[in-house]
Amino acid sequence: MIKVDNLSYSFPQKNLYNNISFTLEDGQHCAFIGTNGSGKSTLIDIIMDPEKYMYDGSLEIDPNCRIGYVRQFQELDKTKEITVFEYLAEDFLKLQNEITAICTEMETSSDIDILLEKYQQALDAFEAINGDDFENIIDKKLNLIELIKYKYLNISELSGGEFKLIQVIKAMLTSPDLLIMDEPDVFLDFTNLNALKNLINSHKGTTLVVTHNRYLLNHCFNKIIHLENMELQEFDGGYIEYNFSLLQTKIELQELAAADTEEIERTEILIDKLRELATENAEQFRGKTLRARVKIKERLEERRIKAPFVEIKEPNIIFVTANEVEEKTVLKVNDYNVAFDEVLLENINFEIKSTDKVAIVGSNGTGKTTLFQRIIKNDDPSIEIDKDIKIGYLSQLQGQTLNYSNTIFEEFFDIGFKTRDDIKEYLEGYNFDEELLNQKIGTLSGGEKNLLQLAKISETGADLLLLDEPTSHLDTYSQIALEKAIKRYKGAILMVSHDYYTIANCMDYVLLIKDKKIRKININHFKDIIYANHFDKHYLKNEEKKKALETKIELALRDNDFLLAQSLSEELEPIIKLLQN
């Protein structure tokens, strides 16, 4: 269906691809993964509109391929009064009206032949998208995600997560041969994420989905395309199996690399000795032996193992407090209420201690971000913040904390860095190379913008972190790095998130919003809720075991203990099989 062959493409400040190749076959469900800023969305844009880009190599798409596309960002037009059904049926109704208009024109026209041709073309297009049964198809899709009750509701009344699902349904309705989606999971609550999983798995055609969501990756795909360090590799199989394969490859390659390093070091010692002997005694054979050894060393260095997919750098996220931590209440909310057209939250009461790590959890549209905004503004008598603490804020609306017209260099110079070298050295820890420092922040990927927010928070220090969907857009490696930073942090955290991995791994307890109220629940209770709605009760436990063993393998590799690494890998294999079931 798609064939990419030796494709290369560069931005002015960055090379994105170097002779990458892959194929996408009919019926495959493919996850497109890679670190933030590696060029995934740009490659999607090239596939969607190849004429717009000057690239080397070739891109072939089946000329009869119908493509459905869900963009990463699409604003909801609040002013357009249109129901969910009208929005979903738009393409069908347009063709239906066209057919009716042609029939009406045929009643009075003398040029029947041209009209008959137009009529047949419109009819063929209508049949190609199963137009005769379109309302039933719409109802089935809405039932699948449990949104049938919203069929005649205005689009403007939907939450952001609900509208995203409706976008996915619309892209699917015309039965595209290829469905492309760019991070369709961002900001979806648990229920809507599960609905998205069901939609992806129900699609009979080919899918290509850019996602970092671990739940979708583990449950929706039978092919992985991994873009990293300007190179790409394909894997026929699921994400869990792919990660295990990468780890096994890493053990094997690192052992080979260690052997190469030892051989190079031995050769260097021998070359040094031969140089000394050649200096003391200029016999011809010693010169020949020296040159031969130098060539051996050069060959060893040339063949030294290169493994771009197993040397992925996690960003070095470190949160520090602005003041010495002391036990006290840093945030108190008393009888807080918020209402727009209707009441969202009423009589909300909770408090956060100086070392608490707390997640606010609730369905899309329940008022979590609104509450966050009021805390940030600190202008509501129901909200009390300790006057002696410093707050760090990560916004899901990234333009609130980042100046899109700034370059990365300007943004960090503005917060107190003195020199370009200081900024360069600091941001290397967040995987930003020097050539990116002059790039405008507005041109960065969503994940890169979130990493910059985290880098700013890390540098300035804070006693209370307010994190609004911090894992959104972040690649899986950055998500793991963020979890490590949260665990190490000594201050307080209040986090809005739908990422149950991060919540289960890092939070002390959860504030659950339901029926306009908020209640405190412990992490085990939270896990029970997730188990009941998403997967069996052993899933997260097996995930934790998997992660613990992977960490032990990394430590064994760091010590070049390859026997232990291989033994741990064998211990990991049955857990991988359990997670695949």
VOGU-3710 file (C-alpha; in Angstrom, 3 decimals, decimal comma):
1> mikvdnlsys> 0,000/0,000/0,000  2,898/2,363/0,833  6,518/1,882/-0,169  9,213/4,307/1,005  12,658/3,707/-0,488  15,880/5,472/0,590  14,070/8,644/1,603  16,164/11,525/2,987  14,918/14,888/4,190  16,372/17,814/6,141
11> fpqknlynni> 15,210/21,012/7,810  17,555/24,042/7,734  18,717/23,308/11,304  18,248/19,566/11,415  18,655/16,398/9,362  15,575/14,207/9,847  16,004/11,090/7,690  18,959/9,398/6,072  17,972/6,840/3,395  15,058/5,353/5,338
21> sftledgqhc> 12,921/2,618/3,797  9,776/0,734/4,811  6,656/-0,844/3,386  3,116/-0,929/4,713  1,031/-3,864/3,563  -2,725/-4,251/3,265  -4,423/-4,881/6,628  -1,442/-4,152/8,888  -1,993/-2,142/12,069  1,270/-0,245/12,424
31> afigtngsgk> 2,516/1,895/15,325  4,937/4,637/14,308  7,253/5,385/17,236  10,412/7,373/17,974  11,818/9,998/20,298  10,398/13,522/20,383  11,506/15,607/17,408  12,682/12,629/15,338  10,358/13,631/12,471  7,345/11,326/12,765
41> stlidiimdp> 4,719/14,018/12,100  6,784/15,429/9,236  6,928/12,001/7,594  3,142/11,752/7,929  2,867/15,176/6,243  5,111/13,971/3,412  2,888/10,913/2,896  -0,241/13,092/2,899  1,153/15,784/0,565  4,378/14,628/-1,155
51> ekymydgsle> 4,311/17,470/-3,700  4,861/19,986/-0,899  8,269/18,584/0,099  11,680/18,407/-1,595  13,074/15,038/-0,514  15,504/12,486/-1,917  14,433/8,917/-2,556  11,033/7,609/-3,565  7,564/7,379/-2,046  5,002/5,119/-3,723
61> idpncrigyv> 1,342/4,969/-2,691  -1,226/2,744/-4,371  -3,078/5,148/-6,721  -6,432/3,633/-5,722  -5,710/3,997/-2,001  -8,345/6,002/-0,091  -6,763/7,662/2,941  -8,492/8,710/6,152  -6,537/11,189/8,280  -6,813/12,344/11,897
71> rqfqeldktk> -4,550/15,308/12,584  -2,603/15,789/15,806  -4,226/19,175/16,414  -7,660/20,189/15,179  -9,590/22,962/16,854  -13,266/22,447/17,552  -15,369/25,153/15,857  -17,551/26,226/18,770  -19,496/28,660/16,583  -20,723/26,097/14,071
81> eitvfeylae> -24,044/24,711/15,253  -23,977/21,188/13,897  -24,968/17,927/15,549  -22,696/14,914/15,965  -24,738/13,044/13,351  -24,561/15,920/10,847  -20,801/16,199/11,359  -20,272/12,452/10,865  -22,688/12,196/7,922  -21,246/15,247/6,117
91> dflklqneit> -19,551/13,319/3,270  -22,543/11,017/2,798  -25,092/13,838/2,816  -22,999/15,865/0,378  -22,988/12,997/-2,149  -26,639/12,254/-1,469  -27,571/15,873/-2,170  -25,421/15,862/-5,309  -27,236/12,766/-6,624  -30,635/14,348/-5,863
101> aictemetss> -29,622/17,599/-7,623  -28,478/15,696/-10,743  -31,785/13,779/-10,837  -33,730/17,035/-10,580  -31,658/18,597/-13,368  -32,213/15,553/-15,586  -35,968/16,163/-15,528  -35,633/19,381/-17,544  -32,228/19,114/-19,278  -31,715/18,206/-22,912
111> didillekyq> -28,099/17,139/-22,359  -28,884/13,839/-20,635  -25,625/12,047/-21,569  -23,349/14,364/-19,545  -25,742/14,279/-16,590  -25,937/10,485/-16,742  -22,140/10,329/-16,563  -22,104/12,692/-13,547  -24,899/10,677/-11,946  -22,973/7,402/-12,368
121> qaldafeain> -19,777/8,932/-10,959  -21,616/10,268/-7,898  -23,442/6,966/-7,454  -20,178/4,986/-7,671  -18,588/7,269/-5,061  -21,638/6,863/-2,799  -21,554/3,066/-3,095  -17,762/2,986/-2,496  -18,303/4,423/0,990  -21,347/2,178/1,723
131> gddfeniidk> -23,648/5,164/1,410  -26,870/3,124/1,369  -26,214/2,040/4,957  -24,443/5,138/6,323  -26,776/5,882/9,237  -26,566/2,301/10,487  -22,735/2,424/10,180  -22,651/5,669/12,190  -24,867/4,142/14,889  -22,619/1,072/15,154
141> klnlieliky> -19,491/3,188/15,606  -21,166/5,437/18,199  -22,391/2,347/20,067  -18,883/0,874/20,019  -17,534/3,863/21,955  -20,722/4,314/24,010  -21,497/7,776/22,586  -24,776/6,930/20,820  -26,566/9,147/23,360  -24,738/12,142/21,831
151> kylniselsg> -25,941/11,468/18,265  -28,120/14,589/18,118  -26,058/16,698/20,522  -24,290/19,735/19,091  -20,581/19,189/18,398  -19,825/22,349/20,394  -21,119/20,632/23,555  -18,599/17,788/23,416  -15,448/17,651/25,534  -12,078/17,676/23,756
161> gefkliqvik> -11,662/13,924/24,276  -15,147/13,132/22,975  -14,576/15,293/19,897  -11,288/13,475/19,205  -13,153/10,140/19,150  -15,766/11,618/16,819  -12,932/12,740/14,509  -11,592/9,175/14,481  -15,028/7,786/13,653  -15,454/10,304/10,805
171> amltspdlli> -12,108/9,263/9,312  -13,194/5,601/9,497  -16,722/5,957/8,119  -15,785/6,099/4,449  -13,937/2,756/4,834  -10,484/4,116/3,936  -7,891/1,639/2,720  -5,350/3,444/4,895  -6,169/5,233/8,157  -3,425/7,600/9,378
181> mdepdvfldf> -3,647/9,106/12,874  -1,150/11,432/14,539  -1,276/11,081/18,348  -5,059/10,528/18,533  -4,777/9,573/22,224  -3,531/12,897/23,621  -5,650/14,115/26,589  -8,107/11,186/26,373  -9,489/9,990/29,704  -9,405/6,289/30,607
191> tnlnalknli> -12,852/5,534/29,184  -12,211/7,362/25,915  -8,758/5,777/25,578  -10,339/2,350/25,857  -12,905/3,415/23,243  -10,076/4,496/20,922  -8,439/1,090/21,393  -11,710/-0,581/20,352  -12,026/1,684/17,290  -8,473/0,932/16,118
201> nshkgttlvv> -8,934/-2,813/16,621  -12,295/-2,770/14,801  -10,837/-1,164/11,669  -10,447/-3,718/8,872  -8,102/-1,635/6,731  -4,478/-0,628/7,216  -3,617/1,792/10,013  -0,549/3,934/10,622  -0,684/5,547/14,065  1,846/7,878/15,662
211> thnryllnhc> 1,550/7,257/19,406  3,549/7,136/22,628  0,663/5,709/24,644  1,816/2,499/26,311  -1,708/1,081/26,619  -2,427/1,477/22,885  1,056/0,253/21,948  0,558/-2,902/23,998  -2,921/-3,693/22,659  -3,474/-2,456/19,091
221> fnkiihlenm> -0,598/-3,152/16,697  1,012/-6,002/14,776  3,795/-3,958/13,200  6,240/-1,376/14,572  8,068/1,309/12,613  10,753/2,920/14,763  12,385/6,174/13,644  15,536/7,083/15,567  18,776/8,981/14,898  17,785/9,630/11,245
231> elqefdggyi> 17,408/5,876/10,664  14,413/3,556/10,648  13,751/-0,078/11,326  10,666/-2,248/10,858  9,456/-5,015/13,125  6,629/-7,431/12,294  5,051/-8,083/15,670  3,655/-6,305/18,725  5,260/-3,561/20,787  5,975/-5,707/23,876
241> eynfsllqtk> 7,706/-8,293/21,688  9,611/-5,517/19,890  10,937/-4,046/23,140  12,042/-7,489/24,312  13,779/-8,053/20,976  15,573/-4,698/21,361  16,761/-5,666/24,833  18,087/-9,030/23,645  19,829/-7,264/20,754  21,352/-4,800/23,191
251> ielqelaaad> 22,792/-7,625/25,337  24,272/-9,309/22,269  25,663/-6,116/20,694  27,089/-4,761/23,929  28,916/-8,021/24,539  30,369/-7,846/21,015  31,224/-4,168/21,507  32,993/-4,955/24,796  35,024/-7,663/23,066  35,906/-5,200/20,277
261> teeierteil> 36,980/-2,605/22,831  39,241/-5,123/24,603  40,797/-6,135/21,278  41,380/-2,501/20,300  42,990/-1,771/23,684  45,293/-4,824/23,344  46,235/-3,725/19,816  46,969/-0,167/21,018  49,342/-1,526/23,724  51,117/-3,667/21,115
271> idklrelate> 51,379/-0,694/18,698  52,949/1,438/21,455  55,533/-1,281/22,150  56,300/-1,668/18,448  56,766/2,101/18,116  59,275/2,046/20,975  61,174/-0,853/19,392  61,092/0,795/15,964  62,570/3,957/17,474  65,338/2,044/19,242
281> naeqfrgktl> 66,076/-0,332/16,383  64,975/0,675/12,891  64,776/-2,850/11,515  62,520/-3,126/8,445  60,399/-6,011/9,769  59,489/-4,016/12,875  58,206/-1,175/10,660  56,119/-3,608/8,621  54,716/-5,213/11,788  53,828/-1,782/13,171
291> rarvkikerl> 52,009/-0,748/9,969  50,143/-4,063/9,925  49,014/-3,596/13,519  47,848/-0,022/12,822  45,745/-1,332/9,905  44,270/-4,051/12,175  43,309/-1,380/14,698  41,688/0,749/11,969  39,641/-2,246/10,778  38,541/-3,006/14,347
301> eerrikapfv> 37,394/0,591/14,840  35,536/0,598/11,507  33,572/-2,534/12,399  32,887/-1,395/15,979  29,239/-2,147/16,734  26,823/0,634/15,876  23,399/0,192/17,489  21,214/3,309/17,049  18,086/1,627/18,382  19,593/0,403/21,616
311> eikepniifv> 21,467/3,577/22,536  18,425/5,800/23,054  19,143/8,560/25,557  16,610/9,326/28,262  16,477/13,025/29,115  18,028/13,851/32,470  15,062/15,432/34,277  15,842/16,630/37,801  13,325/18,559/39,911  14,731/20,559/42,819
321> taneveektv> 12,933/22,479/45,553  13,381/26,240/45,864  13,409/26,082/49,674  14,304/23,551/52,337  11,399/21,130/52,696  9,479/21,318/55,965  6,283/19,523/56,919  3,329/21,848/56,312  0,244/22,357/54,169  1,231/24,055/50,904
331> lkvndynvaf> -2,198/24,131/49,225  -5,700/24,116/50,682  -8,991/24,181/48,752  -12,130/24,971/50,787  -15,696/24,724/49,416  -14,580/25,499/45,861  -17,288/25,698/43,189  -17,144/26,240/39,428  -19,974/26,527/36,917  -20,410/27,612/33,320
341> devlleninf> -23,704/26,663/31,652  -24,046/24,099/34,418  -22,269/23,222/37,651  -18,958/21,448/37,028  -17,609/21,182/40,573  -19,274/21,955/43,877  -18,080/22,017/47,483  -14,598/20,801/46,600  -12,311/20,369/49,620  -8,765/18,993/49,814
351> eikstdkvai> -5,287/19,924/50,973  -1,772/19,071/49,819  1,125/18,594/52,248  4,682/19,652/51,411  5,803/16,161/50,280  2,522/14,780/48,867  2,440/13,494/45,297  -1,176/13,600/44,176  -3,009/12,959/40,893  -6,358/14,520/40,017
361> vgsngtgktt> -8,312/12,003/37,965  -11,639/12,397/36,184  -13,397/12,096/32,848  -12,884/14,642/30,068  -14,782/17,853/30,751  -15,167/17,457/34,547  -13,261/20,651/35,420  -9,739/19,446/36,250  -7,889/21,985/34,107  -10,281/24,779/35,151
371> lfqriikndd> -9,397/24,071/38,796  -5,699/24,102/37,875  -6,039/27,486/36,185  -7,663/28,967/39,304  -4,867/27,604/41,487  -2,273/29,170/39,165  -4,047/32,547/39,174  -4,439/32,302/42,971  -7,303/34,806/42,906  -10,081/32,714/44,436
381> psieidkdik> -10,885/32,996/48,184  -11,589/29,238/48,234  -7,955/28,474/47,345  -5,092/29,088/49,792  -1,434/28,694/48,795  1,404/28,999/51,317  2,951/32,402/50,626  6,508/31,171/51,223  6,562/28,469/48,532  7,498/28,678/44,874
391> igylsqlqgq> 5,262/27,059/42,247  6,373/25,338/39,050  3,726/24,925/36,353  3,514/22,722/33,264  0,518/23,552/31,079  -1,191/21,355/28,511  -1,641/24,690/26,660  2,088/24,992/26,065  1,926/28,606/24,867  1,036/29,655/28,427
401> tlnysntife> 4,550/28,902/29,689  6,607/29,107/26,480  7,043/32,065/24,122  6,541/30,527/20,674  8,247/33,463/18,943  11,436/32,923/20,980  14,244/30,648/19,896  15,210/27,987/22,418  18,336/30,026/23,206  16,294/33,201/23,852
411> effdigfktr> 13,836/31,336/26,088  16,577/30,102/28,418  18,595/33,307/28,272  15,432/35,058/29,529  15,272/32,853/32,643  18,809/33,660/33,728  21,367/31,654/31,758  24,430/33,825/31,016  26,086/32,193/28,013  25,258/30,056/25,010
421> ddikeylegy> 27,646/27,378/26,275  25,731/27,197/29,577  22,428/26,753/27,716  23,958/24,214/25,326  25,416/22,127/28,162  22,170/22,216/30,171  19,829/21,320/27,295  22,024/18,468/26,077  20,660/16,668/29,141  17,190/17,083/27,619
431> nfdeellnqk> 18,334/15,746/24,217  18,436/19,156/22,491  21,522/19,399/20,282  23,319/22,711/19,748  21,944/23,203/16,229  18,420/23,365/17,679  19,165/26,346/19,942  18,323/28,811/17,152  15,041/27,086/16,282  11,779/28,889/17,047
441> igtlsggekn> 9,854/27,195/19,838  6,644/27,396/17,811  8,129/25,021/15,205  8,951/22,266/17,718  6,952/19,071/18,162  4,485/18,791/21,050  6,856/16,470/22,909  9,819/18,833/22,501  7,715/21,705/23,875  6,818/19,634/26,931
451> llqlakiset> 10,485/18,756/27,458  11,326/22,479/27,344  8,646/23,150/29,967  10,182/20,457/32,172  13,673/21,869/31,587  12,516/25,346/32,683  10,871/23,962/35,835  13,991/21,927/36,622  16,267/24,949/36,294  14,232/27,486/38,293
461> gadlllldep> 13,233/25,117/41,144  9,847/24,866/42,864  8,316/23,620/46,119  4,970/22,707/44,535  4,732/21,347/40,995  1,426/21,751/39,175  1,619/19,392/36,206  -1,265/19,453/33,728  -1,033/16,331/31,512  2,802/16,223/31,708
471> tshldtysqi> 3,180/12,958/29,752  1,134/14,173/26,760  3,193/14,106/23,538  6,236/12,719/25,421  7,892/9,655/23,919  8,054/6,551/26,116  11,708/7,161/27,079  10,885/10,698/28,266  7,832/9,400/30,143  10,045/6,945/32,034
481> alekaikryk> 12,589/9,721/32,755  9,758/11,921/34,074  8,577/9,115/36,375  12,107/8,776/37,785  12,276/12,562/38,364  8,906/12,563/40,154  9,997/9,720/42,460  13,240/11,539/43,373  11,613/14,941/43,917  11,397/16,050/47,574
491> gailmvshdy> 8,592/18,608/47,198  4,840/18,409/46,540  3,160/17,546/43,235  -0,419/18,021/42,082  -0,838/16,413/38,680  -3,731/16,153/36,235  -3,188/13,020/34,175  -4,913/10,217/32,309  -1,692/8,174/32,200  -2,410/5,413/34,693
501> ytiancmdyv> 1,123/4,018/34,344  2,613/7,251/35,690  -0,097/7,589/38,351  0,310/3,995/39,549  4,128/4,231/39,503  4,618/7,639/41,144  1,658/9,028/43,076  0,912/8,717/46,808  -2,852/8,941/46,305  -5,545/10,087/43,872
511> llikdkkirk> -8,235/12,771/44,010  -11,088/11,316/41,969  -13,629/13,719/40,427  -17,026/12,133/39,914  -20,567/13,515/39,987  -19,213/17,057/40,561  -17,504/15,963/43,797  -13,952/15,030/44,667  -12,829/12,207/46,947  -9,467/10,908/48,068
521> ininhfkdii> -8,624/7,290/47,211  -5,433/5,285/47,732  -3,378/3,928/44,857  -4,561/0,343/45,342  -8,186/1,459/45,034  -7,261/3,440/41,939  -5,653/0,337/40,431  -8,816/-1,662/41,163  -10,841/0,907/39,196  -8,418/0,631/36,272
531> yanhfdkhyl> -8,442/-3,173/36,401  -12,230/-3,217/36,327  -12,380/-1,073/33,184  -9,265/-1,888/31,179  -7,411/-5,122/31,858  -7,113/-8,052/34,210  -5,789/-7,558/37,739  -2,348/-9,072/36,981  -1,516/-6,712/34,115  0,055/-3,811/36,012
541> kneekkkale> 1,841/-6,220/38,386  3,413/-7,964/35,399  4,302/-4,560/33,946  6,059/-3,691/37,229  7,946/-7,030/37,223  8,952/-6,419/33,613  10,235/-2,947/34,419  12,186/-4,178/37,491  13,905/-6,920/35,466  14,703/-4,508/32,630
551> tkielalrdn> 16,333/-2,174/35,179  18,432/-5,069/36,552  19,505/-5,973/33,001  20,574/-2,361/32,356  22,675/-2,418/35,561  24,241/-5,759/34,585  25,121/-4,345/31,145  26,662/-1,286/32,768  29,011/-3,663/34,653  29,604/-5,758/31,492
561> dfllaqslse> 28,132/-8,759/33,362  26,701/-10,401/30,239  26,033/-13,778/31,853  23,794/-12,116/34,452  22,104/-9,983/31,772  21,330/-13,086/29,703  20,050/-14,957/32,774  17,737/-12,044/33,646  16,563/-11,919/30,026  15,517/-15,580/30,284
571> elepiikllq> 13,662/-14,728/33,487  11,917/-11,860/31,671  10,698/-13,936/28,718  7,722/-15,696/30,443  6,505/-12,307/31,755  6,617/-10,950/28,196  4,450/-13,877/27,059  1,920/-13,172/29,845  1,667/-9,518/28,761  1,110/-10,540/25,129
581> n> -1,929/-12,668/26,005
//
